[in-house]
Amino acid sequence: QQSGRRFNLFLKQRLRIDKRHQSKDSIFFRDGVRRIDFVLSYVDDLNKEWEKKLERRKEFERNLIKAGLELETEDKKESEDGKIYFVKIHAPWEVLITYAEVLNIKVPIKENDIPAMVENPLDCMLAPLRLPEKVMHPEPDYFTAPFSKDKQELYLINDESTFFSPSMRNRIVNYILTRCPYGTEEGKKKFGIKRLLNNGTYSAAYPLHDCQYWKKANDPNCDNERYTLYMEWARFLRFYKEQPLDLIRKYYGEKIGIYFAWLGFYTEMLFLAAVVGLICFFYGLFTMDENMSSKEICDPAIGGEIIMCPLCDRECDYWRLNTTCGSSEYSHLFDNVATLFFAIFMGIWVTLFLEFWKRRQARLKYEWDLVDFEEEQQQLQLRPEYEAKCTQKKKNPVTQEMEPYLPITSQAVRFCISGTTVLFWVSLIIASMIAVIVYRLAVYAAFASLMENTQSLEPISGLLTPQLATSVTASCLNFVIIMILNFLYERIAIWITDMEIPRTHMEYENRLTMKMFLFQFVNYYSSCFYVAFFKGKFVGYPGAYTYMFNRWRNEECDPAGCLIELTTQLTIVMAGKQIWGNIQEAIVPWICNWWGRRKARNNPENLYSRWEQDHDLQIFGALGLFYEYLEMVIQFGFITLFVASFPLAPLLALMNNILEIRVDSWKLTTQYRRPVAAKAHSIGVWQEILNGMAILSVVTNAFIVAFTSDMIPRLVYYYAYSENDDSPMSGYINNSLSVFQISDFPDRNKPKMNPGNFVICRYRDYRYPPDHERKYLHTMQFWHILAAKLAFIIIMEHVVFIVKFFVAWMIPDVPADVKAKIKREKYLTQKILHEYELEKLKEKLCQGDKLASEKEFIATEGRMELSRAM
């Protein structure tokens, strides 16, 4: 009986294979001629709303057919799991040319005859980094013009089936799907595939990949672009190769193409910053033995004899300065004179990066026919959600047509709710940061007591100080809180942006971007700002310490400075975020797809069709690129805002980005459905955010060098207070520590025990000793150092800003050769179009109505003369 069941199953599968007569990689209808431009899928579940969904689908598909699209349905019996229906959509030639004109799509009219750029003599050296010419430039370069149905003979139409690329075709079909009505419910007209996906009428809507990524398709008509992208771009072994940007743009559209162009350019520019940062790090490494401060701290005769005041009340004991020997040596790696140079260098580097990116962007705009691209055609179109939710209408003063609008009162209420929600979440982040600070203050005494009383920690006690142990555990705790808040806020941000009902796609993206960036900025950087600018700055002095909430004593910096703690914080948050991000981006989609495809592996491959394969992949949503940009911009903040504390940050970012490019390309090519192609001529609002962060980075790095590092106090001592001409920095540690008489301790602060019977202890500050008439008040050296710090901030900011603005002025946003090419192309395109009009008018003259045609002819010739003059 069991063998008979297996035989019947075999016959059923054999019958399905014979019935289809198609390769599993077929991207055509059953006739093998009409290309599948889009696929809709649905499950015919018999629940309460089954009839309503059925009626919606019938009406929607009827309206799609009225719009000119051709549909072909695959029954659920033909699907791999026997549950899913697939509706394949084909856009015939008439539909394509109609909507190409509506969307103002540019198409070729003549092959570009402008001479190519002169070859760079260094190109032969860069040959190992190059990709084959066919991969880099899959299509010839053409002069283009917006498509018009009335001028079809003007365009280079060799084959109607391939004239519009698959990405153009799926963009046109998606435009129709988002605006196609499916009925009236509750007195309101309903339309758009997005609503049908949200209410479960359809389960998915996506364009098809052209083949499997690991092998070429059997169909000779298939371009196998996905396979080429995988082999030449998405594999990690190709990490050293350039990116095939023209092929990416052709397959995925300009919006995704511009992201990878920006990411690649950012990574290239990081190489210079990483090299300079590495040199600064090696300078600190090689001069570590020459650092007089750490020598004095480690010297048993100096640091071993200096008794430091307790770091917490009652529980902590007096301690010797040389116990921080290890951390003081390592702090010199990042706190040295190279820190100042690197901070100034990064201020200039960020300007070069942004200015040269503008030039690269301008070149791409020309090469990808985006020079005259108008945002109104794509980004400024009304969102279907806006049209559906706004029932009131008013006349547009420009078009003089009635269009929906949101009343000002409704807008005000929505903005108030939105603003309050964002403020609440930002306050929640600040509250969580305060909780981490309280943790640091509360556990410090525990670490100090544990490390003093535990013999097993003696071998590492020189390296693992209570300050460092507290800093590392607090940084890890802070990172976990950051990830949790980030996960929650992402959903809140999308919800409140949807609630605001933005009018256009551009408004929606910009509002969501600003909300998410504001939150992420506070979330990721607040702990670094605390360590850099607040920790150790409001401590007080022995006998008069300052307390948080009148309970926890504020933290002190290490005797060698707070910079090493900022470095620790930055490293943990930055590296942790990058590792977690790559796990989230690569491993999670792979596991989901593996789980989704586990049943299909047991079936003959002829039964696992191209639309079913793509259906089982992950969705690259409308906000897919948004998260990629956000991740990189947050990283950009780490390597610019706090780079003075960690010169190796650009190197970490460079290594991450080399991996990021390949991870993003791999997941997009292998793990995600093909996204709908979209146009974009720039990185949008992210450019302004990067500019703002570049300016802020100059200020933060100036403050880090002045107030967080120990450089200014050392320079003041070197030039004004040193008494040893042979070794100017000797005696600096003793000079930077003030004296406190232990008998002056109030009971709240005094340690329980004093086994050494110490009379005085030292603390990090510039205050008069107990036997001075101005006992425990700040010395003149304190005010000299403060004045030097403020003077340094003003001088550094002005120098860097002057250089930045000079560099920005010197580098034009658009290269001269690109300007010339744009003018040349405009002139030739106008000439071709006018000559075409003249030919048409000559034909009219021959046919009749000579007077009207002669006037038209003269007007057209006049336009040509004006074009030549321009």
N, C-alpha and C positions, 0 to 999 in steps of 0.2 A: 504493500500500500504506500509506504514511504517513497519507494523508488518510482512508483507511478506518479506521485505528486511532483517529484523532482523532474520527471520527464515532461509533464504538463507545463511546469514552469519554464523549462528549456524551450518548448515549442512556442510559448507565449512570447519569450524574449526574442526568439528567432523571427517570429512573425513581425514584431515591432521593428527589428533591424531591417528586414526586407521591405517593410512599408515605408521606412524613412528614406532609404537610398541616399543618405547624405552623410558627409563626414561630420564627426562630432564638432569639428571646428568651423562648420559652415556659418557664415554671417549673412546668408541670403534666405529669401522665402523658399518654399518648396519648389518653385519653378527654376531656382538656381540663377535668376537674373536680377530680381529686385533686391536691393541691399536692405538689411535690417538696420534702421537708424536709431530705434529706441525699443525698449521692451517694458511692458507693464505686466505685473504678476498679481494674482489674487488666489485666496483659498476660499472655496465655496462652503463655508461653515454654516450649519443649519441652526443658528441661534435666533433670538427674538428679532434682530434687525436684518435678517437674511433677505427678506423681500425688499426692504428699503435700499439695501446695498445693491441688490440685483437691478432695481429700477435706476439707481444712480449710474451704474456701469453701462446699462443699455443706452441711457440718454447721453452720457459722456461719449461713448464710442460712436453713437449716431452723429453727434456734433463734430467729432473728429473726421468722420467720413465726409460730412458736409463741407468741412474746411479743406478737403482735397487729399487728406492722408489715406493711405491704403493699409488695411489691417488684416492680419492672419492669426487665428487663435490655435494654440496647441492645447488639446484636451488634457485633463489631469491624468488620464490613463497613460499618456505618453511621457509623463514626467517621472523622474527617478523614484520619488516617494509616493506617487499615485495620488497626491493631494493638491498640487499647485497647477493652476491654469496660467499659461503665458500668452500675452497678446503682443504680437510683433508688429511694429509700425514702420512703414516705408513712406518717405516723402518723394513723390514724383517730381519731374522737372518743373512743371507749372507752379507747384507749391514753392519749390526752392527759389525760383527766380522772382516770385511775388514777394516773398519775405526777405530775400536778399536785398531787394530795393527798400523795403520797410526798415530793415536793420542797418541800411547803408554800408553793406559789406563791400570791401574793396576787392576787385578781381583784376587779373593781368590784362593789359592792353598791348604791351610791347616788351620785348626782352631788354633789360637794362644795358645800355651801351656806354655808361660812364666807366672809364678805366679803373681797374682795381687799384688798391693802395700798393705803393712800392714795397717790395718784400724787405723785411728786416734782416740784416746780415746775421743776427743772432738766431734766426729761425732754425738753422741747421743744428744748433746746440739744443733747441727745445723740441727737436723731432721726436724723441722718446715719449714726450708728454702729449703729442698730437694724436688725434683720431683720424681714420681714413676720411678723405674729402667727401665721399658719398654719404657718410654718417653725419659729418659736420654741416654739410649743405645739401640736404636731400632734394631740393628744388632749385631751378635756376632763379636768378634775381630778375624781377620784372618791374616795369613801370605799371602802376595800378591806378584805377579810378573807381569811384562808387558805382555799383551795378545799377543799370537801368534796363527795364524790359524793352523799351523802345529802341535801344541801341545794341541789340545782341550781336549783330555782325561786327561790331567794333572790338569785341573781346576775343581773346585767344581760346575759343571753345573748340578743342579737338575732339573731345568725347564728353557727351552730356553726363554720363554715369560717373565720371571721375573729375569733372570740372570743379565741383565743390568738394572740398576735402571732408573726410568723415567727421572731423571736429566742427566744421562749419555746419554740416548737415544736422548733427545732434543738437547744436545750438539753436538752429531754426525750429526743429521739432519741439525742443524744450520750451521755446517762446510760445508756440501754439498751445502746448499742454498747460502751461501756467495761466492761460487766458481763456481756455475753452469752458463754456458753461455746462452744468450738468443738472439744472433744474432750479425750481424755486421752493424754498422751505421757510416756513414761518413768515411768509410775505416778502422774503429777501431773495434776490437772485444769487445763486451759488455758482462759483466757478473755480477752476484751478486744480491741478493734480496734487498740489501740496495739501489742500483740505481733504481730498479723497484719501491720501496716505494717512493723514492724521486721524480720520474717523474710521479707518480700517477697511474702506471700500476696496482699495488696492493695497497690497503688502509691499510692493517695491516698484520703482521706476528708474531705469538706468540705460545708458548707451552701452554697446558691447565693446569689449576688447577685440582686436582684429585676429588674434590667434593665441595659442598657449605661449607662456613666456619662455619655456625651456626648449621648445623645438618649433621649427617652421611649419606653417599650415600646408596641407596637401593641395589646397586650391591655388592654382597659378595666378588668379586675380587678386590674391591677398597680398598686401604690402609687407606683412610681417614686421611692422614697426615696433610692436610690443616686444618681439623677440630681439630685435636689434637694440632696443633700449636696455633690455635686461643684460645682453651679452656685453655691450660697450659702455654701460653707464651704471647699472644697478648692482653689479657685483663688487664686493669689497676689494678684490684683487686689482680692480681698475682705479683705486683711490688716487693714484698719481696722474691719471689722465685728465685732460680737459673735459668739460661737459658738452654734450651735443645740443646746445641751446635751441638751434633752429628745429631740430627733430622733436625736442620736448615741446616747443611751441606748436609745431604742426599737429602733434598727437594729443596734447592736453589743453592747448589754448594759451593765449598770451598771459593770463593771470598767473597760472602756475609757472610758466616760462620765466616771468619777471622775478618770481620768488627765488627760483634756483639761480638765476643770474645774479641777484643780490647776495644770496648766501655764498655763492662761489667767489664773488668779488670781495666780500667781507673776509672770507677765509684766506684769500691771497694777501690781503692787506695785513691780516693778523700775523703772517709769517715775519714781516719786518719787526712788528712790535714784540713778537716772541723772541727773536734773535737778540734785540737790544735788552729785553728783560732778562734773558739768560746771561748776557754779558754782565749786567748789574749784579745778578745773583752770584756769579763766579767771582766778581770783585769782592763781595762780602765774604765769600768762602775763603778766598786766598788771603784776605787781610784779617781774618778772624784772630790769628795769633798775635797780630800787632795791635789789637784793640786794648788800649790802656784801661778802660773802664772795667772790662771783664777780667783783665789781669789782676787789678786791685781787689775786685770782689772775690776772686778765687784764691788770692794770696792769704795763707793762714796768718801771716803777720799783720795783714791789713783787714781783709774781710772776715778773717777768723776771730779777730779781736773786737769787731764792731758788734755790739749787742743791739738788736732791733726791738722796738716796742711790739707788744702782742698784736696780732691781726684780727682778733675778736675779743669780746669782753669775757672776763672771768675764766672761760674754759681754756683759752690759748695761753701758751707760755712765751717767755722771751726766747728769741732765736738768734743765731749767728748769721751774719750776712752771707758768708761763703756757702751756706746751704742752697743758695740760688745760683751757684756757679754755672751749672749746665744751661739753665734758661737764659742767663745773661750772655753766654757765648753764642747761643743760637739766635738771640734777638739781634746780634750784630749782622747776621745774614741779611736782614731786611731793614735795619735801622743804621744806615751809613750814608756817606756823602753821595753815593750813587742814587739813593732814594730821591734826592732833590732833582738830580739830572733826569731821572726816569719820569718823575711827575711832570716836569716841563715838557719832556719829549712827548708824552702821551697826550698832553694838551694840544700839541701841534699835530700829532699823528691823527687824532680824531677829526681835525679840520681837513687834513689831506684826504682821509677816507671819505668824508661826506662830499667834498668838492669833486674828487675824482669819480665818485659814484654818480653824481649828476651828469658828468660827461659820458660815462658808460651808459647811463640810462637814455641820454639824448641819442646816442648812436643806435641803441636798440629800437628806440621809437622810429628812427628813420628806416632801419633794416626790416622792421616788422610792420611797416605801414600804419603807424599809430600817430603820425605827425598831426594829422587833422582829425584825430579821433575825438569826438565830442562826448563828454560824460553823459550828456542828456540822453543819448541814444541807448545807453545801457544802464548806468548807475542811477540816473535821475528819473527813470521810468517809475511810475507809481507802483508800490508794492501791492500785489493782489490782496494781501491781508488788510492793507489800508483801505483799498476800494471796497472790500467786503464789510468792514466794521464801521466805516463812516457813511452813515445814511444821508446826512445833510449835504447839499450841493450848492456851489456858488460859481459865478463866471470867472474863468481865468482871464486876467487882463491882457495876457500876451496872445493866447490862442482864441480868445473870445468864445470858448466852449465851456459848458457846464462840467464841473468835475467835483468829486467828493472832497470834503474838508472836515477837520476836527475843530469844534468850537473852542474858543480861547479859554472858557471856564473849565471845560473838560481837560484841556492841555495843562492848565495850572494845577488842577487837582492831581493829575497823574504825575507831574513833575515833583510836586510836594511829597507824594508817597515814595517816588523813586529816590529823591534826595535824602529823605529820612532813612530809607533802607540802607543806602550806601553809607551814610554817616554812622548808622548803627554798627555796620560790619567793620568799618574802619576803627570805630571805638572798641569793638571786640578784639581786633588785632592788637591795639595798644594795651588793652587790659591783659591779653595773653602775654605780651612782652613784659609787662609789670610783674605778672605771675612768675615768669622765668627769672626776672631780676630778684624777686623775693626768694625763689629757690636757690639762686646763687648765694644770697646773703645767709640763708638758713643752713645750707649744707656746708658752707666754708668751714665753720667751727668743727663740724664732724670730721671733715677731711683732715684738718690740721691736727686734731686730737688722734685720729687713726694713724696718721703717718708718723707721729712722734712715738707712739706706743707700740707699733707693730714692727718686730724685728725683721720679718720676711720682706718688708719693703725697703730695707736699707740699701740693697744693690742698686735700686733705681731712684732712690730718694733725691739724688742730685739732679736728676732730669725731671721726675714727676713731682713737682711742688704742689702744695695745696691750691695755689692760684691756677696752675695749669689743669689739675684734675677737675676743679670746679668749672673752668672755662670749657673743657672738652665735653663734660657731661651736660652742661647747660646748652652748648651748641647743638648737641645731638637731640636733646629734648626740644629745643627751639625748632629744629628742622622737622621733627615729627609733627609739631603743632602747625607749622607752616603748611605742610602737605595736607593735613586734615582740613584746615580752614580754606585752603585753595580748592579742594574737592567740593566743599559745600558751597563756596561763593560762586563758582562757575555756574551752577544751576540757578542761583538767586539772580545773578547778573543777567542771564538770558531771560528769565521770567520778568524782571522789571523792565527790561528793554522791550520785550513783546507787549507789556502792559502800556508802555508809552505810545504805542502804535506810530512808529516813525513813518514819514511820508514816502521816502524813497529808500532804495537799497543802500545808497551811499550814507544817508542819515542813519540807517540802522547800524551799519558797520562802524561808523564813526562814534556813535553813542556807546555801543557795546565795547569798542576799543578803549575809550576813555575810562569807562567804569572798571573794566578788567585791569587796565594798566595802573590806575590809581590804587586799586586794591592790592595788586601784586607788588607795586612799588613799596607800599607801606609794609606788606607782609614779609617780603624778602629782605628789605634793606633796614627795617627798624632796628633789629638787633645789632647790625653793623654800625648804625649811627650811634646807638647807645654806647658800644665799646669805644668807638672812635672819639666821641665828643662829650660824653657824660661820665663814663666810669673813671673814678679816681680824681675827678675835678672838684667834687663837693664833699670831701672827706672830713674836713676840719683838722684838728690836731689832738694828740693825746690829752685827755682831760676835758676836751670840748668837741667831741666827735658829733657829726650830724647823723640823724637817723631817719630811715624811711618809715612813715606811719608811726613815728616815735617808738619804734620797737626794734627794727633791724638796722644795724650799723652799716653805713654805705661802704662799698668795696674800695679797696686801695689797689693801685697798680703795682706790678712787680717793681723792685728797685731799679731794674734795667729799663723800665717803661712799659706802656700798655700796647705798644705796637705788635709785639709777638702774640698777644691775645686777640687783637684784631685780625692778624694773619690766620690764626687758628679758626676763628669764627668764619672768616671768608672762605677758607679752604673747605671746611666741613659743609657749609651751606651750598657753595658753588659746585663742588665735586659731587655732593649727595644729590643735588637737583639734576645734574647732567646724567649721572648713572641711573637714577630713577626714571628720568625722561626717556632714555634709550630703552630701558626695560618696558616701559609703558607703550612706546611707539612700535617696537619690533616684536617682542616676545608675546605680548597679550594678543595682538591680531593674529599671529601665527597659530597660537593655541586655539583661538576661537575658530579659525578656518579649518584647522586639523580636526577639531571636534565635529564641525559641521559637515565635513566631507567623509567622515569615517565610513558611512554606509555606501557611498558611491564607489569606494574602492573595490567592493565585492561584485559590482555589476560590469557587464561588457562595456567597453568605452564608447561603442556606437550609441548606447542609450543615454550617455551623459553629455547632453548637447552643450553648445557654446553658451546659450542663455541660462542654462541650469548651472554651469560652472561659475559664471559671473554672479548669478543669484546667491550662491553660497559664500561669496566674498564679503568682506566688511564694507561699510558705507563710508565714503569720503564726503562728509557733509558739507553744507555751505560754509561752515565755520572751520573746516579742516585747515585751511591756510592761515586763518586767524590765530590758531593755537601755535602754529609753527613760527609765525612772526613774533608772537608774544614771548615764546621761549627764547628766541635769539635776542630780542630787545632786552629782556631781563639779564641775559648773559652779558650783553653789551654794557649794561649798567655796572655789573660786577667788575669788568676789566677797565672801566673808566672812572667810576666814582671813588673806588677805594684802591686803585692800582698802586698808589704810593706805598701801601703797606705790604704789597705782595707782587713783586716784579714777575713772578712765574705765572700769574693769572692769565696773561695772553697766551702762554704756551699751553696751559690746560685747555683754554678755549679753542686754540688751534687744533689740538689733538681731538677734542670733542667734535669740532665742526667737520674735520676730515671724515670722521665716523658718521656724523649727522647727515651729510650729503648722501652718503651711500645707504644709510638706514632709510632716509626719507624716500630716495629713489627706489630702493628695494621694496618697501611696503606699498608705494604707489603703483609699482609695476606688477607686483606679484600677489599682494594681500588685499587690495581694495578694488572695488568696482571702478570702472572708468568714470572719472568725474565729467560732468557736463562742461564743455569748453566755455570759457568766459574771457572777455577782453579787459585789459587794464594797461594803462600807459605809464604807471609809476607804482611805487610801493604805498602810495596814498598817505594817510594820516601818520603812518609810522615815520615818515621822513621828518615831520615836525617834532615828533616825540624824540627822535634821535638828536635833532638839533638842540632841543631843550636840555637833554641829558649831557650833551657835549659842553654846553655852557656851565651847567651845574657842576660838572666834573672838575673844572678848573678851580671852583670855589672849595669843593670838598677836599681835593688833594692839597690845596694851599693850607687849609685848616689841619689836615692830618700831619703834614710836615711840621707845622708850627706848634700844634697843641698835643698831638698824640705821640709823635716821635720825640726823641731826646736830642735832636740835632741843634736846635736853637740854644738851649741851655749850655750845651757843650761849646758852641761857637762863642757865646758870651764869656764863658770861663776862659777859653783859649785866648781871646783878644783882650779881656779886661781884668781878669782876676788871677790868672796863672802867675805863680812866683818862681817857677823853674824854667829857665830859658832853654836848658838842654832837653827837657821833656815837658813841654807845655801842658800836656793833659794829665800829668801825674798829680795826684791830690784832688782830682775832680770828684770822686765818690765821697770822700770825706767832706768836701765843700758842699755837695748837694744834699747832705743829711743833716738835719737839725738835731739839737740836744734837748732831751726832756728829763726832768728830775722825777724819779719814780715816786717819791714821797708826795708829789703833787697830784697823783692819780686819785680821783674820787672812787668811792667804793664800788660804783656801778661798773667801772672799767678795770679796776685793779685785778690782776691774775690771782687765783687762789693760792698759788705757791710761788716762791722766789728762792729756789734751792741754791742759786749762785750768789745770793745776797747782792744783786746788782744795785747800784745807786742811780745810774743814769741809763737811758735807752735812746736809740736814734730813730728818727722817722724821716720820710721823704718830703721835704719842704724847705723853704728859705725863711726861717724865723729866728728871732734873737734867742740866745740861751737863757736859762733860768736866773743867772746872776746879773743879767743886763737890766738897766732901768726900764727898757721897753720890752719886758719879758713876754716871749711868745708872740710878739707882733711881727709882721712881715719886715724883712730887711730891705735895704735899697737894691740888693741884687735881684730880689723878686720883681721889683718894679722895672729894673733894667731889662730883665728877661721878658717880662710882659710887653714892654714897649718894643723890644726887638721882634717878638712874635707878630705883633700887629703891623709893624713896619714891613716885615717879610711878606705877610699876606697881601698887603696893598701893592708892594713892588711886584711880587710874583704874578698876581692877578692881572695887573696892568701890562706887564711884559708879555705874558702869554696871550692876553686878549688882543693886544696890538699886533703881535705876530699872526694870530689866527685871522683877524680881519684883513691884514695885508695879504696873507696867502689866499684867502677867499676872493679878494679883489683881483689878485694876479691871475687866478685860474678861471677862465671863462666857463660858464655852465655848458655851453655847446661848442664842441671842437670846430675849428674854422673849416675843415674839409667837409664836415657834416652839414654845416650851414650852406656851403657851396652846392653840395649834392641836392639838398632840399630845394634850393632855388632852381637848380637845373632841372630836377624832376618835375617841379610845378610848371615850369615853362614848357617842357616837352609834352607833358600831359595835356596842358591847355591847347598847345599847338595841334596835337593829334585830334582832340575833341572838336576844335574849330574847323579843322580840315574836313572832318567827318560831316559837320553841319553844312559846310559849304557844298560838299558833294550832294547832300540831300536837297539843298536849295536849288542847285543846278538842275536836278531831276524835276523839281517842282516847276521851274521856269519853262522847261520843255513841255510840261503837261498843261499849263494854263495859269490864269490868275497872275499875269506877269507883273502888274503894278505892285501888288502886295508882296510878291516874292522878291522883286527887285529891292524893295525897302528892307526886307529881312536880310537879303544878301549883303547890302551895303552896311547894315548894322553889324553883321557877323564879321565882315572884313575889318570894320573899325575896332571890334573887340580884339581881333588878332593883332592889329597894329599896336594897340594899347598893351597887350600882353608882351609883345616883343620889346616895347619901350621899357616896361617894368623889369 
